[in-house]
């Protein structure tokens, strides 16, 4: 059972990282689409505050 738990945690980490990368890709494309932070929040199902945080962290 320990190996399965470790494998599940590793899979969850990979999935989280993939979701994060996809979110950053959406944020990068959002400028071209002229979407507001609140529109992005609805599309990504995260708060508009989190959108703002991610936009500030994003490399230019």
N, C-alpha and C positions, 0 to 999 in steps of 0.2 A: 504494500500500500504506500510506503514511503516514496518509492520510485515514481509511482503514478502521481502522487501529490507534487513532487518536484517537477515532473513533466507538465502537469497542469499549470503550475506557477510560471514556468518558462513560456508556455504557450500564451498565457494571459499577458505576460510582459511584452511578448512579440506583438500581440494584438493591440495592446495599448500604444506601443510605439508606432504601429502602422496607422492607427486612428489619429495620433498626434501629427504624423507626417501628412496625412490626407487633409487634416484641418488646416495646416499651414499652407498647403497647396490651394485650398479654397480661398484662404485669406489673400494670397498672392494674386489670384485671379479676380477677386472681388473689386479691386480698384478699376479694372477695365470694365466690369459690369455695372459700376457705379451703385453698388449696393450699400445701404447704410449699415452701421453696426447692429442696429436692432433687427434689420432684415436678415443679416447673417446669423444673429442669435437664434432666430426662429428656424432658419434652414438647418443649422447645425445642432439645434436643441441644447444650447448652452446659454448662459446669461450674457446680456450685452456688456456687463462689466468684464466678464472673462474674455470676450471678443477684444475689448479695449486693451486688456493686459497682453494678450497674444500679439496684437498689432504693434504694441510698444516694444516687445521683445524681438519681433521679426527682423532679421537682417535685411538691409536695403539692397 
